[in-house]
Amino acid sequence: MALLAEQIIVEAGIAPSFAAAAGGGDTFANDGDALLYVKNGGGGSVTVTITAQAVSLTVPGRGAMTKANAGGAVAAGADRVFGPFPPASFNNASGQVAVTYSGVTSVTVAALRLRQPT
């Protein structure tokens, strides 16, 4: 898995830099404000799977719940932004989110983070 560099979104905007999606998947740092921007330049739909790490959760007042993976399809020629990702549900032991793709040909990705207000 490749670690995607975090790019911070600021008031003035951002022109994200995209990296080729890795065949074995990617990871990116997550503090709860992370987003994953996926561009599918290929000729077919690609399924993006963001892996839930805490599959079984206990929520006060609601009891035990199952957390499903996030993600979805990105149609041919389309862009899609996923997130944000609650750290308790999606972060691995390194504080990162893991993502895989059903195909990577002509698929590029960027890890974005909302800048916290000061």
C-alpha positions as a printed Julia matrix, in Angstrom:
118×3 Matrix{Float64}:
   0.0    0.0     0.0
   1.19   3.48   -0.81
   0.89   6.37    1.65
  -0.81   9.35    0.03
   0.53  12.78    1.0
  -2.01  14.92    2.82
  -3.05  18.14    1.09
  -4.75  20.8     3.18
  -7.77  22.69    1.83
  -7.61  26.39    2.73
  -9.93  29.36    2.25
  -8.16  30.39   -0.93
  -8.79  26.93   -2.41
  -6.53  24.17   -3.58
  -5.5   22.64   -6.89
  -4.97  19.05   -5.69
  -2.07  16.97   -6.92
  -3.15  13.47   -7.9
  -1.2   10.22   -7.67
  -1.86   6.99   -9.51
  -4.01   4.64   -7.42
  -1.84   1.76   -6.18
  -2.79  -1.77   -7.23
  -2.47  -3.0    -3.64
  -4.39  -0.02   -2.28
  -3.45   3.21   -0.57
  -3.45   4.69    2.93
  -3.7    8.26    4.16
  -3.5   10.07    7.5
  -6.84  10.76    9.15
  -7.72  13.11   11.99
 -11.44  13.05   11.25
 -11.27  15.79    8.61
  -9.75  13.71    5.81
 -11.35  13.31    2.39
 -10.41  11.03   -0.5
 -10.78  12.48   -4.01
 -10.91   9.81   -6.74
 -10.77  10.54  -10.48
 -11.59   7.68  -12.84
 -10.14   8.37  -16.27
 -10.77   4.78  -17.38
 -13.41   3.29  -19.6
 -15.28   1.37  -16.91
 -16.66   1.91  -13.43
 -14.31   1.39  -10.45
 -15.42   0.44   -6.94
 -13.6    2.18   -4.1
 -13.6    0.42   -0.71
 -12.62   2.32    2.43
 -12.07  -0.34    5.08
 -13.81  -0.01    8.44
 -11.37  -0.97   11.18
 -13.79  -1.06   14.14
 -16.43  -3.35   12.68
 -18.31  -3.88   15.95
 -19.06  -0.76   17.98
 -21.03  -0.11   21.14
 -22.84   3.2    21.0
 -24.19   4.63   24.27
 -27.97   4.57   24.21
 -28.07   2.49   21.02
 -26.13  -0.66   21.96
 -24.02  -2.78   19.65
 -23.76  -1.72   16.01
 -21.87  -2.99   13.0
 -19.84  -0.49   10.98
 -19.75  -1.24    7.26
 -16.97  -0.33    4.87
 -17.42   3.02    3.13
 -16.95   3.87   -0.52
 -18.81   3.18   -3.7
 -18.64   3.23   -7.46
 -16.88   5.9    -9.49
 -18.26   5.83  -13.03
 -16.02   5.96  -16.09
 -14.78   9.52  -16.62
 -16.2   10.69  -13.27
 -14.8   12.16  -10.06
 -16.04  11.4    -6.55
 -15.06  12.64   -3.09
 -15.41  10.31   -0.1
 -15.36  11.19    3.61
 -14.93  12.43    6.22
 -14.01   9.28    8.14
 -14.52   9.02   11.92
 -11.14   7.9    13.31
 -12.68   5.43   15.79
 -14.27   3.58   12.87
 -11.73   3.85   10.07
  -8.22   4.47   11.46
  -5.75   1.61   11.67
  -3.12   1.41   14.43
  -1.01   3.99   12.53
  -3.83   6.56   12.41
  -4.42   5.95    8.72
  -7.36   4.98    6.54
  -6.9    2.05    4.14
  -8.51   2.1     0.7
  -8.6   -0.42   -2.16
  -9.85  -0.21   -5.72
 -11.48  -2.79   -8.0
  -9.22  -1.47  -10.78
  -6.49   1.14  -11.02
  -6.0    1.74  -14.74
  -6.33   5.51  -15.31
  -7.47   6.04  -11.69
  -5.84   8.87   -9.73
  -6.36   9.87   -6.12
  -5.66  12.7    -3.68
  -5.88  12.76    0.12
  -7.32  16.07    1.26
  -7.88  17.53    4.72
 -10.02  20.43    5.81
  -7.92  23.0     7.61
  -9.09  23.54   11.14
 -10.27  27.09   11.87
  -7.9   29.15   13.99
